[in-house]
Amino acid sequence: MEQKKADIGIIGGSGFYDLATSLKEIKVETPYGPPSDKIVLGKIAGKKVAFLPRHHKNHDIPPHKINYRANLYALKSLGVSRILTSHAAGSLQKEIKPGDFIVVDQFIDRTSGRLDTFYDGQLVTHVSTAFPYCPQLRDLAIKEAKKMELPLHEKGTIVVVQGPRYSTAAESIWFTKMGWDVVNMTEYPEVTLAKELEMCYCAVAVATDYDAGLVAEGKVRPVSTQQVIKMFNKNIIKVKKLMLKMIGDWPKNITCDCHQALKGARF
């Protein structure tokens, strides 16, 4: 591991770079191969921050081809202990409208074949993901979002699908009937890998569409990439402002137990 160069990691697009000053781009190597892109170091409100574009700055890495292990390991190697991230997500429930913000608290994994652990053998490790998201950072996100008067859902379960295709209407209806809230392609295994590295992880989803399930009832048209991009870009300023306010009010003392995730996890 390298010497500490950042405290906070932000995983998102390159559009987040303008939040920071004193930007410096560095290349980080990992035992798991290269991360999605070079990491940009900078400062926000006096805090050292590392930015990593999940899909590469040119957005040319599809969700199922992202090297999630390299991304998380690279941030950890720079000293990052807490991660903030945002996701575009499809709404599965009528009350979650396009443009709404969801502070995610649970996930459902519907991916397949992704490399989703750092512990493949010898040191058998079973990390609990009963409550995968950092409660302290979730509380902070909720508090700042309320101050901003954002259309907010204080919790939500995100279904993570393999991609790159969108869900069928039947799949989406199933997700809706199960009571899950939003659907996305990149949340897993990012969140659990962070947990294995004992890093705090907070995800804010922005609903960009109504997925496909409600289409079967004749309510809306099926989701399209253009629609997702348009809605997320419409809200990106709010997302960045939320992260800026969170970092500006960053808690000095750690009250969560994310940094003890490996305690009692090994044989």
C-alpha positions as CSV (number, residue, x, y, z in Angstrom):
1,M,0.0,0.0,0.0
2,E,1.2,3.5,-0.8
3,Q,1.4,6.4,1.6
4,K,-1.8,8.2,2.5
5,K,-2.8,10.6,-0.3
6,A,-6.5,10.9,0.2
7,D,-9.2,10.5,2.8
8,I,-12.4,10.5,0.8
9,G,-13.1,8.6,-2.5
10,I,-15.7,9.8,-5.0
11,I,-16.7,7.2,-7.6
12,G,-18.6,8.8,-10.5
13,G,-18.0,10.5,-13.8
14,S,-15.2,13.0,-14.6
15,G,-17.8,15.7,-14.3
16,F,-17.2,15.6,-10.5
17,Y,-13.6,17.0,-10.9
18,D,-14.8,20.6,-10.8
19,L,-15.7,20.1,-7.1
20,A,-12.1,20.2,-6.2
21,T,-8.9,22.3,-6.4
22,S,-5.2,21.4,-6.8
23,L,-6.0,18.6,-9.2
24,K,-3.4,16.0,-9.9
25,E,-3.9,12.9,-12.1
26,I,-2.0,9.7,-11.1
27,K,-1.7,6.2,-12.4
28,V,-2.3,3.4,-9.8
29,E,-1.3,-0.2,-10.3
30,T,-3.0,-3.0,-8.3
31,P,-2.7,-6.8,-8.0
32,Y,-6.0,-7.1,-9.7
33,G,-5.1,-5.2,-12.9
34,P,-5.7,-1.5,-13.8
35,P,-8.6,0.4,-12.4
36,S,-11.1,2.0,-14.7
37,D,-9.0,5.1,-15.2
38,K,-6.2,7.2,-13.7
39,I,-7.2,8.6,-10.3
40,V,-7.5,12.4,-9.8
41,L,-6.4,13.8,-6.5
42,G,-7.6,17.1,-5.2
43,K,-9.0,19.0,-2.2
44,I,-12.5,19.9,-1.2
45,A,-13.1,22.0,1.9
46,G,-9.6,21.2,3.1
47,K,-10.2,17.4,2.7
48,K,-8.0,15.3,0.4
49,V,-10.2,13.6,-2.1
50,A,-9.6,10.9,-4.8
51,F,-11.8,10.8,-7.9
52,L,-12.3,7.7,-10.0
53,P,-14.6,7.6,-13.1
54,R,-16.3,4.2,-12.8
55,H,-16.8,3.8,-16.6
56,H,-13.5,5.6,-17.6
57,K,-13.6,9.3,-18.5
58,N,-14.8,8.4,-22.0
59,H,-17.6,6.2,-20.6
60,D,-16.4,3.3,-22.7
61,I,-16.4,0.5,-20.0
62,P,-19.8,-1.3,-19.7
63,P,-21.1,-2.2,-16.3
64,H,-20.3,-5.9,-16.5
65,K,-16.7,-5.2,-17.6
66,I,-15.7,-2.8,-14.9
67,N,-12.8,-4.0,-12.8
68,Y,-14.4,-3.4,-9.5
69,R,-11.7,-5.1,-7.4
70,A,-9.0,-2.9,-9.0
71,N,-11.1,0.3,-8.5
72,L,-11.6,-0.3,-4.8
73,Y,-8.1,-1.6,-4.1
74,A,-6.6,1.4,-5.8
75,L,-8.6,3.8,-3.6
76,K,-7.7,1.9,-0.5
77,S,-4.0,2.0,-1.5
78,L,-4.1,5.8,-1.5
79,G,-5.5,5.9,2.0
80,V,-9.1,6.3,1.3
81,S,-11.3,5.2,4.1
82,R,-14.7,6.5,3.1
83,I,-16.4,6.4,-0.3
84,L,-19.2,8.6,-1.7
85,T,-20.9,7.6,-5.0
86,S,-23.9,8.3,-7.1
87,H,-25.8,6.2,-9.5
88,A,-28.5,6.6,-12.1
89,A,-31.3,4.2,-11.4
90,G,-34.6,3.1,-12.7
91,S,-37.6,3.5,-10.4
92,L,-39.6,0.4,-9.6
93,Q,-42.3,2.1,-7.5
94,K,-44.8,4.8,-8.6
95,E,-44.0,7.0,-5.6
96,I,-40.3,7.2,-6.6
97,K,-40.5,9.7,-9.5
98,P,-37.8,10.6,-12.1
99,G,-35.6,13.2,-10.5
100,D,-36.1,11.9,-6.9
101,F,-33.0,11.1,-4.7
102,I,-32.7,7.8,-2.9
103,V,-30.2,7.2,-0.1
104,V,-29.7,3.5,-0.6
105,D,-29.7,1.2,2.4
106,Q,-30.0,-2.3,0.9
107,F,-29.2,-4.2,-2.3
108,I,-30.4,-7.3,-4.2
109,D,-27.7,-8.9,-6.4
110,R,-29.0,-10.2,-9.7
111,T,-25.6,-10.1,-11.5
112,S,-23.6,-13.1,-12.7
113,G,-20.0,-14.0,-13.1
114,R,-18.5,-10.8,-11.7
115,L,-15.4,-11.0,-9.6
116,D,-16.9,-10.0,-6.3
117,T,-14.4,-10.8,-3.5
118,F,-10.8,-10.3,-2.5
119,Y,-10.9,-13.6,-0.6
120,D,-10.8,-16.5,-3.1
121,G,-9.0,-19.0,-0.9
122,Q,-6.6,-19.9,1.9
123,L,-7.7,-17.1,4.2
124,V,-11.4,-18.0,4.3
125,T,-13.4,-14.8,5.1
126,H,-17.1,-14.3,5.4
127,V,-17.9,-10.6,5.7
128,S,-21.4,-9.6,6.9
129,T,-23.4,-7.5,4.4
130,A,-26.6,-7.5,6.5
131,F,-26.3,-3.7,6.6
132,P,-23.8,-2.9,3.7
133,Y,-24.0,0.9,3.7
134,C,-22.3,3.2,6.2
135,P,-25.0,4.4,8.7
136,Q,-23.0,7.5,9.6
137,L,-22.6,8.7,6.0
138,R,-26.2,7.8,5.2
139,D,-27.3,10.0,8.1
140,L,-25.1,12.8,6.8
141,A,-26.5,12.5,3.2
142,I,-30.1,12.6,4.5
143,K,-29.4,15.6,6.6
144,E,-27.8,17.6,3.8
145,A,-30.4,16.5,1.2
146,K,-33.1,17.7,3.5
147,K,-31.4,21.1,3.9
148,M,-31.3,21.3,0.1
149,E,-35.0,20.4,0.0
150,L,-34.3,17.7,-2.5
151,P,-37.1,15.2,-3.4
152,L,-35.8,12.5,-1.0
153,H,-36.4,8.9,-0.1
154,E,-34.4,8.2,3.1
155,K,-33.9,4.6,2.3
156,G,-34.4,2.2,-0.6
157,T,-33.4,-1.2,-1.9
158,I,-31.5,-1.3,-5.2
159,V,-31.7,-4.3,-7.5
160,V,-28.4,-4.7,-9.3
161,V,-28.8,-6.4,-12.7
162,Q,-26.0,-7.7,-14.9
163,G,-26.4,-5.4,-17.9
164,P,-25.7,-4.1,-20.4
165,R,-29.3,-4.7,-21.4
166,Y,-32.2,-3.2,-19.5
167,S,-34.8,-5.4,-17.8
168,T,-37.7,-7.1,-19.5
169,A,-41.2,-6.0,-18.5
170,A,-41.6,-9.3,-16.7
171,E,-38.4,-8.9,-14.7
172,S,-39.3,-5.3,-13.8
173,I,-42.8,-6.3,-12.7
174,W,-41.2,-9.0,-10.5
175,F,-38.9,-6.5,-8.9
176,T,-41.8,-4.1,-8.3
177,K,-44.0,-6.8,-6.7
178,M,-41.1,-7.9,-4.4
179,G,-41.2,-4.3,-3.0
180,W,-37.8,-3.3,-4.2
181,D,-37.3,0.4,-5.1
182,V,-34.8,1.1,-7.9
183,V,-32.7,-0.9,-10.4
184,N,-29.1,-0.3,-11.5
185,M,-26.2,-2.1,-13.1
186,T,-23.1,-0.9,-11.1
187,E,-23.8,-1.0,-7.4
188,Y,-22.7,-4.6,-6.9
189,P,-20.0,-5.7,-6.2
190,E,-18.7,-2.2,-5.5
191,V,-20.4,-1.9,-2.2
192,T,-19.4,-5.3,-0.9
193,L,-15.8,-5.0,-2.0
194,A,-15.6,-1.7,0.0
195,K,-16.9,-3.6,3.0
196,E,-14.2,-6.3,2.6
197,L,-11.6,-3.5,2.7
198,E,-13.3,-2.0,5.8
199,M,-14.2,1.2,4.0
200,C,-17.3,3.2,4.6
201,Y,-19.6,3.4,1.5
202,C,-22.5,5.7,0.9
203,A,-24.6,5.6,-2.3
204,V,-27.1,8.2,-3.5
205,A,-29.2,7.0,-6.4
206,V,-31.1,9.4,-8.7
207,A,-34.2,8.0,-10.4
208,T,-34.0,8.7,-14.1
209,D,-36.9,6.7,-15.4
210,Y,-39.7,4.2,-14.5
211,D,-37.8,1.2,-15.9
212,A,-40.0,-1.3,-17.8
213,G,-42.5,-2.7,-15.3
214,L,-45.0,0.1,-15.3
215,V,-45.0,0.0,-19.1
216,A,-47.0,-3.2,-18.9
217,E,-49.8,-1.1,-17.3
218,G,-49.6,1.4,-20.1
219,K,-48.3,4.2,-17.8
220,V,-45.0,5.2,-19.4
221,R,-42.7,4.4,-22.3
222,P,-39.8,1.9,-21.9
223,V,-36.5,3.3,-20.6
224,S,-33.9,4.5,-23.1
225,T,-30.3,5.4,-22.7
226,Q,-31.1,8.9,-24.0
227,Q,-33.7,9.3,-21.3
228,V,-31.3,8.2,-18.6
229,I,-28.6,10.5,-19.7
230,K,-30.9,13.5,-20.0
231,M,-32.4,13.0,-16.5
232,F,-29.1,12.4,-14.8
233,N,-27.5,15.4,-16.5
234,K,-30.4,17.5,-15.4
235,N,-29.7,16.5,-11.8
236,I,-25.9,16.3,-11.8
237,I,-25.5,19.8,-10.4
238,K,-27.7,18.8,-7.4
239,V,-25.7,15.6,-6.9
240,K,-22.4,17.5,-6.9
241,K,-23.8,20.2,-4.5
242,L,-25.0,17.4,-2.2
243,M,-21.5,15.8,-2.1
244,L,-19.9,19.2,-1.6
245,K,-22.1,20.0,1.4
246,M,-21.5,16.5,2.8
247,I,-17.7,16.9,2.6
248,G,-18.0,20.5,4.0
249,D,-19.8,19.1,7.0
250,W,-17.6,15.9,7.2
251,P,-17.7,14.2,10.7
252,K,-14.4,14.3,12.5
253,N,-15.2,11.3,14.6
254,I,-16.1,7.8,13.3
255,T,-19.2,6.4,14.9
256,C,-19.9,3.5,12.6
257,D,-18.3,0.0,12.7
258,C,-17.5,-0.2,8.9
259,H,-13.8,-0.2,9.8
260,Q,-14.2,-3.4,11.8
261,A,-15.9,-5.4,9.1
262,L,-13.3,-8.2,9.2
263,K,-13.6,-8.6,13.0
264,G,-14.9,-12.2,13.5
265,A,-15.2,-12.8,9.8
266,R,-12.3,-15.3,9.5
267,F,-11.8,-18.9,10.6
